[in-house]
Structure formats: C-alpha cells, structure tokens
Amino acid sequence: MNLSQVTIAPVFPLWSILVLFALGLAATFAQYRVTRAKLGSSRALGLSLLRLGAILFLVAFALNPSLLTTREHKVSPVIGLLIDTSKSMAQPEANGKSRLDEAKTLLTEGSSPLLTSLREKFDVKLYGLEESLKTLRVDELNGLKAEGVKGDVEGALSELSGKNTLAVLFSDGKVKWDDSPTPGPPVLVVPLGNPAEYKDILIKAVRAPSLGFRGREVVIDVTVRGYGYSGLMLPVLLKDGTKLVTAKNVRLPIPSPGETTLSLSFTPEEIGQKNLSISIPEQFGESLASNNRVNLSLKVVRDKIRILMVSGTPSMNYRFMRTVLKNDPSIDLLSFVILRTPTDILNVPTQEQSLIPFPVETLFAKEIRDFDLLIFDNFNYSLYLSPHHLESIREFVRGGGSFAMIGGPHLVNEGRFGVTPIGEILPVRFPDREEYRRGSPSTVRVSRSGNTHPITRLTAEAMGEGINPSSFWREMPSLDGVNLFEPKSSATVLLESADGSAWPILIVSNFGKGRVLALGTDYSWKWYTGWVAKGRGNLAYLRWVDRMVRWLTKDPSLDPVQVTFPDNSGFAGQEIEVRVQLQEEEFSLNLGAPITFSVFNPDGLKFDSKIRPSILPGEYLASFVPQRAGVHKIRVETSSGQFEESVVVAGVLDTLDAAPDHEQLKAIATSTGGKVVSSREGLLNEIEAYAQKGETRFSEERRSPLWATPYAMVLVLGFLVTEWYYRRRWGLI
Amino acid sequence: MISRRKFLNLALTFTAGVLFSRSKISLSASFPQFFFAQLKYRGGDWDPNPQFLEAITEELELRTSIDGMQERRVITLTDGDLFYCPFLIMAGKYEFDPLTPQEREILRRFLTYGGFLFAEDTVGAKGYGFDLAFRREMKQVLPGHEMRKLPADHSVYQSFYLIGSIGGRQRVNPYLEGITIDNWTPVIYSQNDLAGAWSKDTFGKWVHECIPGGELQRSAAFKMGINIIVYSLTSDYKKDVIHHPFIKRRQSL
C-alpha cells in the first residue's frame, strides 16, 4: 500500500470537519492550561496529547479514507457471423448450389466445421442480414432462406457498434453500402458467387409516368443491363395486356457488363387504367429470367373534355348550357348555332353578315373522333347532315364517344328518327302521334333509377340548404315544352313529367362502348333561372350539366367510389394499403349499410383482405398482402352496386440484378479496416488474428474503506480510556 | 276524321288567337322560348313605343332561325316570372321614380345570373329625363360596373349582321352602351330609339320618321335589333376562334 492509493470522501462537508478539528484543538489547549496548574506541565501535556490523538482519529474518520486497488482484465470480441439473406443469395452457381447454401456449407460442413471451431474459442452470434439484423439460433441456420430485401450493411454495423464484435460477412455483394465512414467493427468479408460466370439480361430500371393524357405521347425510358451477352441485339417489347403496343431493338454494350437506355413511346387513345408490361425475350443460359419483364400501370385521363355542340337555333337553352361548358376549364367547347335556315331570307350581301359555313364534312366525317361528346340541341340534322355523316356519328358512339340530344320543336324531323343511324343509337323513339308539346307546363319527378344515378343524384350542397333530395326535382320550375318520347327497353329513364302522362324527360343508355343521353325539353334553362328566382343560386343547374357531361364521357371523377393506391404499389408479399372513398351522395345512400372489399389475384381467385372505416366520413382503409406479382383486381361493393379497379403488383425478382458484386465487398472490407477472405482455413486464422487485435482490456477498481475496521475504533477508544485512566490516577476524576 | 274534343280545342285556340293577337298579354304559366317582356316602372313613361312588336318579330322570323312570338308581356320587377323572361325591355322618355331596395336587389340578381336587359332612352336627351334616371339606377343596381361604350368588336355588332351603323328613329349616338360582367353584357343601352324605328300602326304604316337618315337608318335599326336579340340568346358565341378568320375577312372586304 502507498499513499497514492488512498483517497478520501468526507462524510460531512470539508469545511465543517475543519471547524470541528479547530474546535478540538482549542478544547485540548484549554484542557492543557487547566490541568497544567494541577498536575504540572509534563502530565498535562501527556493528557492533552492523548485527547488530541483521539480528536485527530475522529477527524480522520470523518474524512472517510479508502484504499483504491486496480485489477486489469482482457476480453475477446464476440464473433458476429452476418449471413446475407437477400434475394440474390438464392441464385444457383455452377455447382448447382445457391450462394446461401455455399455459406451454410462453409460454416457447417467439413471434418472440423468452422462454426464449431469458432464456438469452441469465442462467443459466436449468428445474424441474418436483411434490411435490419435478425438474430438467429444455430439450429435455424439450415432452414435459412434467401427471401429478404437488399441487406443493409451500414445499418447492421451501426447496430453492432460498441458491442465489441468482430463482424464476418457472408455475401455476394448485393447489399446496401455507400462507402461512407461507418462507426462499427472491422468486417471480414467472405465473397460468395462467381462474377465471371454470371450471365443475365435484365430490365434494370423503367422510368414511366403514372399518369398519361389521351391523345398525347407517353414516353417510357427503359434501362437494359447485360452480363455476358455483349453486342447482342434484342427486342424490347411494350405490351398492353397481351396486345403489343410498340417494340424497339437494343444492342447490349461491349464490353460486358454494361447497360443501355432506350425510349419506348406510344399515344394512348382510350382513357382508363392500362396494365402495361415491358419485356425482353429470355436468352439461352440466363441465370435469371424473371427480371426480363416489368409490369407497370398507367392511368390515362383526358387533358380536356372536347365537346362539339350544334344548336338548331339561338335560344336560352343554348346560352345557359354554353355558359356552363365555356366556364369549365376542363372542357374544350366548339359550338355552332344555326342562325338561319335555308328558308330564311338574307337581305344583305355576304360581307355584311357574320354567318359562317357549317363545315359538316370536316366535323362529322373527318374530325368527329377528336371529340369526346357530341351534343345536338334542338337541331334538325336532316337539313344539314347526309346519311354517311349519320353513320359516322353512330360509329363514333359505338367506338366509345358519347352523344346527347336535347329536345325542342326543331328536333322532330317529322318522326324519321327511327330509320336513321341516329335513331339506332338514341335511347328513345317517337310514338306515331304528336312529337312536341308546348304550352302545358309540367314539373318533373325523379324515377327510381334516377334516385341513384350520378346525373340526377346531386349533392346536398348543389341542391341547396334544407332541400329534401326526394322532392328536389319536383320543386324545379315547370317545363313549357316537352318532346313526347317513348323510351326504348334498353334505356333508363331518370326524370319524367309529373303532371299528366309520365313522359320521359331525361333518358340515358349505352350504345357500343359509348353512352347516350336524350333530354326531352328545350326548357331546362328554367331550372337555372327559376332556382335563382327562388334565391337558391345556380349551383344545382351547374352541377347537373357538369354531371351529365362527366357521366357521358365516363369521367372517373364521377365514380361513386374512388380507390386510391399508394404511389408505389409494392411487391408480392408486402402489405398494400388502399384508401376507399365514397362520394358524398354514395355515402349518404350507403349510410349504415355494409361495404365489402375483395381482392382477386391474377388467376381471378379471391384472397384475404381487410377493410375498416377511417376517421373521415365516407372513407375506409383497406389492406391486403398479395402473394404473387401481376394485375390484381379490387372490388368494392356498396348497397348501390359494385366498383372495380386494378393494381399491378411487382414481383420480388422484378428488376433484380443478381450479379455478384465482389468489388463492393472489397470496399466494405477496406473502409471498415477488415479484409476479404476466400478460403475456409484462411478465414479461421484471420478471425483469430483479428479477435486478438480486437481484445479489449479493462481495469477493475476496488475501494476498501480504511476507517471501517474495529482496529481504528479500538485505537480511538484506547486513547480515551488511557486518558481516563491517568486522570483518575492523578486525581482529576 | 276530327273528333268533337279536338274540334272544340281548335275552335277555342282560334278564338283566343283572334282576341289576343298583337295585344299585351299578361303573364301566363307558360313561356315561349323567345318573347319581349316590357318592364313597367313607376313614374315617367314606361311604354313609349307600344307598337314596335310586329315589325321586328316579322323581321326576326324572316331573317333568322329564331321562333319569334308576336307577343309582348308586361312585367314588373317584383313579378315572380321575371326570371323566365329572355329579353327584358326597359324604355322611357322621362325621369322615373327610384326603384325600391327590393326591386334593385331583384334586378341585380336577374342581371347577375343570366338575365338580359335592353334599355332605350327614346328622347335621347343626355343627362336628362330617362337617361338621368336609368344611369342613376344602374349605378345602384350594379355598383362597381360602369356603363361604357361597347367597343366596335363587341359580339353584339357581329352576332348576325356585321353592323356598320346603329340606326334608330334618331341618331343620337353612333354606338351602344352597356354594362359588361366578365364576357357577358347583360345590359345594353341605346339612345337612338330603335323601337321607335320598328313601330308600325295598325294600318301597317311606320309610326315615326327616321331622322336624318330616312329608310336606310330604319333598316340599320332593324339589323341592330336582330343583332341584339341574337346576342341575348348566344352571348359571345361569335368570339369563338372558329369565327375569327371569316369575320376578319368580311370586314376587310
């Protein structure tokens, strides 16, 4: 023991101990003065020294002295075996074994298995390397599968940092690593797979918009990478389902490996969801064929709804409808009004009138397909259109265009509808009697079908405050003229006259791929001005016209159920969350009724899914875990019908580049201060060498209190007892 | 063979047509697609040209595809049917009583939500009489919207005829005035007495001479009238791009 090993830890504040010591000294001195007079100086001095000794010991105890002893220990690092389980590790090598199997063989096979040898000498921990580290038991090693996503080495090293671990990584190099300095242990790397023998062609990346506009070119950039097929010319195919959309040849770069980018372009002609695929034919000897194809979905919408409107005469109906359509920025309206008929007499030369020729041939034979919706408003087309124009209109609707016919006296055409192509597409016919009746005002009522149809089922906001949806249409101003239509059996009547005979007023139907609407009145403008007169604003009319246009043109915004997928649809095996939103009208109809959500895999088989209401009214959150890649169908069923959407789920091996990347492994070893080790024996030696270098030493400190011994107490008592003895002997007590 | 019921219906219709043709018909529950509604107000003279209807309607029928009804309805601003009138005429000679706040509010709503008003000062005295009262009321009804001269390329000058001169019983202004809200002019105002130029008596003679231009000036008044009516039913249709090259070419001839 030496004094440098003694430390003090006062039990009272140091100043109070010093004060006590001073008081003790003073008391001792006072005692000396008193006893000297009685016993003489030498005896008084002796008694005082005994007292002083006791006081000094007490003060020393108060300082709490301890003896500090230090002992040094050495600890070997834990050996952390990190086994990469990302998908590329499942790739078979020339010997038929997967890279993961190679790792298992290395650890568990041979006369003295490496894992056993290591466990005899070190504390060994096994980890599966995925996005995060997964601790494994030894008995789990044999059942380990390469199904994870790309292993995150940086994350794993951060996790092991400060745990006195030596990391040994078994990987093919397809891991996350950005070569930045990472705190953590040195990594001994065991490379798996043989880059020189790997042969593959893959679609490495696809850059495509998720949204396209009908009639506008969509460009998809495709990056193709090749291993071992340098200079080979290959076709890259873009398909919509099974239909080939476009193809382009690409030559793989020389030398291999290398990659090249090409652009595939096409112009979608139809709106809706497209499930596209980009593929390259599989080549002989390819290690992986599933990465030759990528699925993607493209939602095709209109940039604008293009409407051609022809009115038979200037009218209030035309003006109000035109105003609504013109003020909608999503609509591109081209309208013609027949200002004079062939029987009207013009009294001025051409240069004094503003009438322009009606370009029927251009509009109805050449450019009709540039439009989404054709509206005839109180228009006697027989005076202007020839049979081939009418046939062109019929084919336009059959092919997916839409047609609306608004009534009025000019429409009647002497009842010849039935024998023209227009009569074929219309949802109505004229009975053999009166065709148009004016002067008998009639209100309208909504039919049973109209109660749930998007055109006539308006939102509470559109109808106005306090309006009962069931009586809304009955409260609309009366119509002063109606066409006496008769609905075809395939048609759906939405509104009908409420006074007298129930003439159908608003009728819809489908024809081919298109939709058709007939409005049997030229007085619907009264629904605008009449509602304004009642102080209820113009929103009902605006919304009604808007909904007619959107229903006719199959605008997705009118779908009663909106299904929103996440930006990235995810991979097979991952949970996909879907947001289901019921439109306000649908929600009010569906209130309290169950909503069902079903998902069907690419084979059409239904599988498990969940749906629950969110905190927002009319909104639901649904989820499912697809087991396969491909187009999955989503079906939402409400009390008013069922609605379907589809989503493309990417395969786990899509775009997978499984070529071993040993350069990456070298980089990991170098930047962590580790090493690349290929042979089994070399590995054991390197682990031992690194473990020795990685031994940590630490000192154990031990503190022994000096005063906490009976000898110290005896010593104090000894001073006091001796003093007491002499005092008594010398007659002071 | 005609049934007895149909015969009686026809007979009643014919009789009603004889009795009420060319007369001012009070509002009924049914409205033609196009008709003139004459605004009746308090004070002044609200009906300075009671005989304008026949000639302009004939002209409308003869030249255009519009089904013109020879019908003029008299209406007040508080009448619930105001909002079903496609063409409201407000004419006068003299200063009239101020509109009530309720009338102003109704007229504001009518003009803001698609209604159309053609106003005429038949005397043509600027700053006096009807002109004074009408401008005063319009400031109250549509505050923040000034009455301005309609520019030469306004749709009302191109809606049917390409108008060179305004015409009228008198030639006070070589232009029309109006209040434009966005792209729509719901109020058009003339001081040339167009309706005076259209007016014929029961014997088919013109009620007024057109001064100083005579019959050419009357003819121009009819053209202007047709254009105002077509504008009221088509708005700025002639501003659509497809019409531009034709109109430009013809104007340059």
Interface residues (C-beta under 8 A of the other chain):
Chain A: G312 T313 P314 S315 M316 N317 Y318 R319 F320 R322 T323 L334 S335 V337 I338 L339 R340 T341 D344 I345 L346 N347 V348 T350 Q351 E352 Q353 S354 L355 I356 G408 P409 H410 R438 G439 S440 P441 P477 S478 D480 G481 D522 Y523 K526 Y528 T529 G530 V532 A533 G535 N538
Chain B: A29 S30 F31 P32 Q33 F34 L62 R63 T64 S65 I66 D67 G80 L82 F83 Y84 P86 R109 Y113 G114 G115 Q158 S159 F160 Y161 L162 G164 W184 K223 I229 V230 S232 L233 T234 S235 Y237 K238 D240 I242 H243 F246 I247 R250 Q251 L253
